[in-house]
């Protein structure tokens, strides 16, 4: 591969720590007139343009953006590929919504051509919205994951995905068996895990749709391949929590089901966690597990409000998830708009710098990838965005009234959406241009 070096000049902002741990001022780095230098797909330097320009070769290509902000690529820690076609489906809570809309939509992924088509649409939507890494649920069909990884590999994206394991309490046309889910998952792991920037996640849908035999085999896969991910759902909806108690009366609670089958660990991400208790948060933190906070979906399906202050108290890793199709937008900016309201309704605050952390470095920490993504530190992958201050007339007008980067950032998260993302770069390559 030929050596490439390019530089990008604009306002630059990235999270360097969790504001809940170090305070707001020490949590970010901001360069009003900044320069980002990229070599061979990685960031090699970041700093004030006036200081860095003199250190660069005379012939380096510099792209200079006016009225724009460079940030790390956004990280979506919970989203469903096969639900792209039913996003914004009307009027149900979780369990009815699954049966009415989700399962019929997911059944179409038995067809590889359909899976290919949706994977293409799905990845374009992620990149249009500035999402450069996502933790993705496939359907029960292995081809859903093959189609997704084939498309992601072509663009050299850092993506994590897995085939859903589901052997009960779902329509016959959409179930596997404990044994087939193990065999098919293993084949996908062997084919894709660690190939380029791709990773595999063992994916039991949630405790009610897996038998004890299937959950045992999910735990076995994690034991066989130590750096695998595990993703599932937990404590999203009160009826779901009650159902788990009926199905697993011998366990002391929802989290204990997963704990018993050895599904907790440093690369385990549990979506929602709206109805977790203190003890469960403590156990998640103790095992290094993470929560994907999905505010848009929790509002849309009437599930409840995630208690972020409780998670912070336990130093529990939290990332942000759009949860499309329960969530109604691929945009993590829009998701942060909803996250702010979740906190407001609980009498708590969400600072724009904590929001930035959740969508970037917090997500990277939840995925144990903070050495590769989530910041703009030299040596990390050059996954970054250019956000346009003049994306819409209202945004342009409003940002002219902003007095500092905190206000600018908050306005971007409140009024911003896919239109705000001017360009998306993955491993130093332009993968979306508005």
C-alpha positions in Angstrom: 0.0 0.0 0.0 1.4 3.4 -0.9 2.2 5.8 2.1 -0.5 8.4 2.4 -0.4 11.5 4.7 -3.1 14.2 4.8 -4.1 16.9 7.2 -7.5 18.4 8.1 -7.9 21.9 9.5 -11.0 23.0 11.5 -12.3 23.4 15.0 -11.5 20.0 16.7 -13.1 18.4 19.8 -12.8 15.1 21.4 -13.5 13.4 24.8 -10.4 12.2 26.7 -12.2 11.1 30.0 -15.5 10.6 31.6 -16.8 13.9 33.1 -18.4 11.9 35.9 -14.9 10.8 37.0 -12.6 13.8 36.3 -15.0 16.8 36.0 -16.1 18.5 32.9 -13.1 20.7 32.2 -10.6 17.8 32.3 -12.8 15.6 30.2 -12.2 17.0 26.7 -9.6 18.6 24.4 -10.7 21.5 22.1 -8.7 23.3 19.4 -10.5 26.3 18.0 -8.2 26.3 15.0 -7.0 22.7 15.0 -5.2 20.4 12.8 -5.6 16.6 12.5 -2.9 14.7 10.6 -3.6 11.2 9.2 -1.1 8.7 8.0 -2.0 5.4 6.5 -5.5 5.2 8.1 -4.3 6.3 11.6 -4.1 9.6 13.4 -0.5 10.7 13.7 -0.9 14.2 15.2 -3.5 16.5 16.7 -3.1 20.0 17.9 -3.3 23.8 17.3 -2.9 24.5 13.5 -0.4 27.3 14.2 1.9 24.9 16.1 1.6 21.9 13.8 1.7 23.4 10.3 5.5 24.2 10.5 6.2 20.5 11.3 4.6 19.2 8.1 6.2 18.6 4.7 5.5 21.4 2.2 3.6 19.2 -0.2 1.1 17.7 2.2 -2.5 18.0 1.2 -4.5 20.0 3.7 -8.3 20.2 3.7 -9.5 23.4 5.4 -13.1 23.5 6.6 -14.8 26.8 7.5 -17.6 26.8 10.1 -17.2 23.1 10.9 -16.2 20.9 13.8 -14.2 17.6 13.6 -15.1 15.0 16.2 -14.3 11.3 16.5 -16.7 8.9 14.6 -19.8 8.1 16.6 -20.3 4.7 18.2 -23.7 2.9 18.3 -23.6 0.2 21.0 -27.0 -1.3 20.1 -28.8 -1.5 16.8 -30.8 -4.1 14.7 -29.9 -4.6 11.0 -33.1 -6.6 10.2 -35.4 -3.9 11.7 -34.4 -1.2 9.2 -37.6 -1.9 7.2 -40.0 -1.5 10.1 -38.5 1.5 11.8 -41.3 3.8 13.0 -43.9 1.1 13.3 -47.0 2.3 15.2 -48.3 1.8 18.6 -47.1 -1.2 20.7 -45.1 -1.9 23.7 -42.1 -4.3 23.6 -43.6 -7.8 23.6 -46.5 -7.1 21.2 -44.3 -5.0 19.0 -41.9 -7.9 18.5 -44.8 -10.2 17.5 -46.6 -7.7 15.3 -43.8 -6.1 13.4 -40.3 -7.3 14.2 -40.5 -11.1 13.7 -42.3 -10.9 10.3 -39.7 -8.3 9.1 -36.8 -10.4 10.3 -38.2 -13.5 8.5 -37.3 -11.9 5.2 -33.6 -12.4 5.9 -33.8 -16.1 4.9 -33.2 -14.6 1.4 -29.6 -13.6 0.9 -30.5 -11.1 -1.8 -32.8 -9.3 0.6 -30.1 -9.4 3.3 -27.6 -7.9 0.9 -30.0 -5.1 -0.1 -30.8 -4.1 3.5 -27.1 -4.4 4.6 -26.2 -1.8 1.9 -29.0 0.6 3.0 -28.2 0.1 6.7 -24.5 0.9 6.4 -25.2 3.9 4.2 -27.6 5.2 6.9 -25.0 4.6 9.6 -22.3 6.6 7.7 -24.7 9.4 6.7 -25.4 9.8 10.4 -21.7 9.8 11.3 -21.7 6.4 13.0 -18.4 4.6 12.2 -18.7 1.7 14.6 -21.8 -0.2 15.7 -22.7 -3.3 17.7 -25.2 -4.9 15.5 -27.9 -7.6 15.9 -28.4 -9.7 12.8 -31.5 -12.0 12.4 -31.5 -15.7 13.2 -30.2 -16.4 9.7 -26.4 -16.6 9.2 -26.8 -14.8 5.9 -27.8 -11.6 7.7 -24.4 -11.4 9.3 -22.5 -12.5 6.1 -24.2 -9.7 4.1 -23.5 -7.1 6.8 -19.8 -8.1 7.2 -19.3 -8.3 3.4 -20.5 -4.7 3.0 -18.6 -3.5 6.1 -15.4 -5.2 4.9 -15.5 -3.4 1.5 -15.3 -0.1 3.3 -12.8 -1.3 6.0 -15.2 -0.3 8.8 -14.8 -1.3 12.4 -18.0 -3.2 13.1 -19.2 -5.9 15.5 -22.2 -8.2 14.7 -23.7 -11.5 15.5 -26.4 -14.0 14.4 -29.4 -14.0 16.8 -29.8 -17.2 18.8 -33.5 -17.9 19.5 -34.9 -21.4 20.1 -38.2 -20.7 21.8 -41.1 -18.3 22.4 -40.9 -17.0 18.8 -42.6 -18.1 15.5 -41.5 -21.4 14.1 -40.3 -19.7 10.9 -37.8 -17.7 13.0 -36.3 -20.1 15.5 -33.1 -22.1 15.4 -32.1 -24.9 17.9 -29.5 -24.8 20.6 -27.3 -27.0 18.5 -27.8 -25.2 15.2 -27.2 -21.8 16.8 -23.9 -23.0 18.2 -22.7 -24.5 14.9 -23.8 -21.5 12.8 -22.3 -19.0 15.2 -19.1 -20.9 15.3 -18.9 -20.9 11.5 -19.4 -17.2 11.4 -16.8 -16.6 14.1 -14.2 -18.7 12.1 -15.1 -16.7 9.0 -15.2 -13.2 10.3 -13.9 -12.6 13.8 -10.7 -10.5 13.7 -10.8 -10.2 9.9 -9.8 -6.6 9.1 -11.6 -4.4 11.5 -14.5 -6.9 12.1 -15.5 -8.6 15.3 -18.1 -11.2 16.2 -20.7 -11.0 19.0 -22.5 -14.0 20.5 -26.1 -12.9 20.3 -28.8 -14.6 22.3 -31.8 -12.3 21.6 -32.9 -12.1 25.3 -33.5 -14.7 28.0 -37.1 -15.5 27.2 -36.3 -16.6 23.6 -33.5 -19.0 24.6 -33.7 -22.3 26.4 -31.2 -23.1 29.2 -29.4 -25.4 26.6 -29.0 -22.5 24.2 -27.7 -20.1 26.9 -25.3 -22.8 28.0 -23.9 -23.1 24.5 -23.6 -19.3 24.2 -21.5 -19.3 27.3 -19.4 -22.1 25.9 -18.7 -20.1 22.7 -17.4 -17.2 24.9 -15.1 -19.7 26.7 -13.8 -21.1 23.4 -12.9 -17.7 21.9 -11.7 -15.4 24.7 -11.9 -12.1 22.8 -15.5 -12.5 21.4 -18.3 -10.0 22.3 -21.6 -10.9 23.8 -24.8 -8.8 23.2 -28.3 -9.2 24.5 -31.2 -7.3 26.0 -32.0 -6.8 29.7 -34.7 -5.2 31.9 -36.2 -3.1 29.1 -39.9 -3.5 29.9 -41.7 -4.4 33.1 -43.8 -7.2 31.5 -40.5 -8.6 30.1 -38.9 -8.6 33.5 -42.0 -10.5 35.0 -41.8 -13.0 32.1 -38.2 -13.8 32.8 -39.1 -14.5 36.5 -41.8 -17.0 35.3 -39.4 -18.7 32.9 -36.4 -18.9 35.3 -38.0 -19.1 38.8 -34.8 -20.7 40.1 -32.7 -17.5 39.4 -32.8 -14.5 41.7 -33.4 -12.0 38.9 -33.0 -11.1 35.2 -29.3 -10.4 35.4 -28.7 -13.6 37.4 -30.0 -15.7 34.4 -27.2 -14.3 32.2 -24.7 -14.5 35.1 -25.5 -18.2 35.7 -24.8 -19.1 32.1 -21.5 -17.1 32.2 -22.5 -14.4 29.8 -21.1 -11.5 31.8 -17.7 -10.1 31.1 -15.5 -7.4 29.7 -17.0 -7.6 26.2 -20.6 -8.2 27.2 -23.0 -5.4 26.3 -26.6 -5.4 27.7 -29.1 -3.2 25.9 -31.5 -1.0 27.9 -31.2 -1.8 31.6 -34.1 0.5 32.3 -35.3 -1.5 35.3 -32.0 -2.7 36.8 -31.6 -2.4 40.6 -28.5 -1.3 42.5 -27.2 -4.8 43.1 -27.4 -5.6 39.4 -25.5 -2.4 38.4 -22.8 -3.4 40.9 -22.6 -6.9 39.5 -22.4 -5.6 35.9 -19.6 -3.2 36.9 -17.7 -5.9 38.9 -17.6 -8.2 35.8 -16.6 -5.4 33.4 -19.9 -5.6 31.5 -21.5 -2.6 29.9 -25.0 -1.1 29.3 -26.2 0.4 26.0 -28.4 3.3 26.9 -31.2 3.6 24.2 -33.3 6.7 25.1 -35.2 7.1 21.8 -36.4 3.5 21.8 -37.2 3.6 25.6 -39.5 6.5 24.9 -41.0 5.1 21.7 -41.9 1.8 23.2 -42.9 3.3 26.5 -40.3 1.3 28.4 -39.1 3.8 30.9 -36.2 6.0 31.9 -32.6 4.7 32.2 -31.0 5.8 35.5 -27.6 7.1 34.3 -26.6 8.5 37.8 -27.0 5.1 39.3 -24.8 3.6 36.6 -22.2 6.4 37.2 -22.3 5.7 41.0 -21.2 2.1 40.3 -18.6 3.2 37.6 -20.5 1.0 35.1 -19.4 1.4 31.5 -22.3 2.9 29.4 -22.5 3.5 25.7 -25.2 5.0 23.6 -27.6 3.0 21.3 -30.1 4.0 18.7 -31.8 0.6 18.9 -33.3 1.0 15.4 -36.1 -0.2 14.8 -37.4 0.4 18.3 -35.5 3.7 18.1 -36.7 5.9 15.3 -33.5 7.5 14.1 -30.0 6.3 13.0 -28.7 9.6 14.3 -26.7 9.5 17.6 -27.1 13.3 17.7 -30.9 12.9 17.8 -30.4 10.1 20.3 -28.5 12.5 22.6 -31.4 15.0 22.2 -33.6 12.3 23.7 -31.0 11.3 26.4 -31.0 14.9 27.6 -34.8 14.6 28.1 -34.5 11.3 29.9 -32.2 13.0 32.5 -34.5 16.1 32.7 -37.5 13.9 33.6 -35.5 12.4 36.5 -34.3 15.8 37.8 -30.8 15.3 36.6 -28.5 17.0 34.1 -26.7 15.7 31.0 -23.9 18.1 30.1 -23.0 18.3 26.4 -19.5 17.0 27.3 -21.0 13.9 29.0 -23.1 13.4 25.8 -20.1 13.6 23.6 -18.4 11.1 25.9 -21.3 8.6 25.7 -21.4 8.8 21.9 -17.6 8.4 21.4 -15.1 7.4 24.2 -17.8 6.0 26.4 -19.0 3.7 23.6 -15.4 2.7 22.9 -14.8 1.8 26.5 -18.0 -0.2 26.6 -16.6 -2.2 23.7 -13.0 -2.3 25.1 -11.8 -0.5 21.9 -10.7 2.8 23.4 -7.1 2.2 22.2 -8.4 2.2 18.6 -11.5 4.4 18.4 -13.5 7.0 20.4 -10.9 9.7 20.6 -8.5 11.5 18.2 -5.4 10.5 20.0 -2.3 9.7 17.8 -2.1 6.0 17.1 -5.9 5.5 17.0 -7.9 4.7 13.8 -8.7 7.7 11.7 -12.5 7.4 12.1 -13.8 10.9 12.3 -16.5 13.3 11.2 -16.9 16.8 9.9 -20.0 18.5 11.4 -21.3 21.5 9.4 -22.4 24.5 11.4 -24.4 25.7 8.4 -26.2 22.4 7.7 -29.7 24.0 8.1 -30.8 27.7 8.2 -32.0 27.4 11.8 -28.8 25.6 12.9 -26.7 28.3 11.2 -28.6 31.1 12.8 -28.6 29.5 16.3 -24.9 28.7 16.3 -24.1 32.4 15.5 -25.6 33.1 19.0 -23.4 30.5 20.7 -20.7 31.9 23.0 -18.5 28.9 23.6 -17.9 25.3 22.6 -20.2 23.9 25.3 -23.2 25.8 23.8 -22.2 25.0 20.3 -22.0 21.3 21.1 -25.3 21.3 22.9 -27.0 23.0 20.0 -25.5 20.5 17.5 -27.0 17.7 19.7 -30.4 19.3 20.0 -30.9 20.6 16.4 -28.5 18.3 14.6 -29.3 15.2 12.6 -27.9 13.4 9.5 -27.8 16.8 7.6 -25.3 18.0 10.1 -22.7 15.4 9.0 -20.8 16.9 6.1 -18.3 14.0 5.8 -17.6 10.7 7.5 -14.1 9.1 7.4 -13.3 5.5 8.3 -9.6 4.5 8.6 -8.7 7.7 6.9 -10.9 7.1 3.9 -13.9 9.3 3.0 -16.9 7.0 3.2 -19.7 9.5 3.2 -20.0 13.0 1.6 -23.3 14.9 2.1 
